[in-house]
């Protein structure tokens, strides 16, 4: 089945992550009010002027928030302080250690700035 909306993606995610994903979606929408919700590469994202600014995903044991590498680098200390795992382009988190609303907003706006949209 092809998932074509954020709501359907969240409904299909592992049950333990659905509330986290709903909160993440809402926080990204607040931080990026002029963004359009899209599904690209089977992952929900927020697009501005044809550029994906932020995306998210659920896996079997964790969720991820994906943004511009510069946004991750700029917030590396905060990510580490919150004991979240970071890669070059994302932050992973779990039900036991979720990403904060404040960090979601900072990462989303920093990603937008880095992408120049």
N, C-alpha and C positions, 0 to 999 in steps of 0.2 A: 504494500500500500504506500503510495506517495503522500508524504505529509506536506501540506501546502499552506499551513498557517501556524503561528506561534501557539495558539490554543490547542490545536491538534498535536503539535509536538509535545507540549507539556502533558497533555492527557495520555500520551503514549509512553512517557518517561516512567522510570521506576517510581512506584508510589511514594517512597520515602523522600523523594526529591521534588515532588510537584509543588509543595508550598514554597520551597526555596526558589524554584524557577519562576513561580508567579511573582514573588517579591522582586527577584532580579529583573524580570521583564518590566515591572512597574517602575522600578528605580531607573532603569535605562531610559524608559519613555519620558520620565520627568527630567532627566539630565540632558536628553536629546529631543526636545519637544518638536523640532522640525524634521526629525528623521522619519523615514518610512520603514515599517516592519516588513522584512523580506525573509524568504527561505533561500539560502544559497549553499550549495554543497551539502544539502540535507541538514543544515544547521540554521537555527533562527538568528537573525541579525538585524541591525539597524543601519540603514543606508541614507546617506545625504549626498545629493548631486552625483549619484552613481558610484559612490565610494562606501564600502562597508566600514563603519566606524567602530562598531562593537558587535560581538556575537556571543552566544552561549551554547552550552551543550550539557547533556546528562550522560553519564556512563554507568557502569554497574556499581561502582563504589564511590563515585565522586561526581561533582559538577565542575564546569570550567567557564570562566569569563575570558573572552579573547578580544584584545585591543591592540593598538599600535605598539611595536616594541619599545619605542621611546617613552610611552606612558608607563610601561612596566618598569623600565630603567629609572624613570623619575620618581617612582613610588616604591622602589625596592626595599628601602629601610622600613617603611610602614608595613609592607607585605610580610617582611621577615618578623617584625615585632608582633604581628598578629598570628604568627606561626602558620602562615599559609604557604603553599608550594607555588613557586613561579617558574615558568619557562620563559623563553624569549618573548612569546606573544600572549601568554595567558597566565591566569591564576586559577588554581584548582582548590576546591573547598568541599566540605562535607556537612552533613546535618549537625554533627558534633562541633564543628568549627566553621561556621558560615562566614562568608565575606560580609563586612558591614555595609550598611546603606551609604555611609559617608564615603567609603573607599570606592564603591561602585560609581558614585557620582564623580569623584575625582578622576578615576581611571577613564570614564567615558568622556569627560570634557577634555582631559589631556590628550586622549586618542584623537578626538576631533581636531584639536589644535595642531597636533603633529601631522595629521593628514591634510590640513589646510582647507577644510570645508566648513 
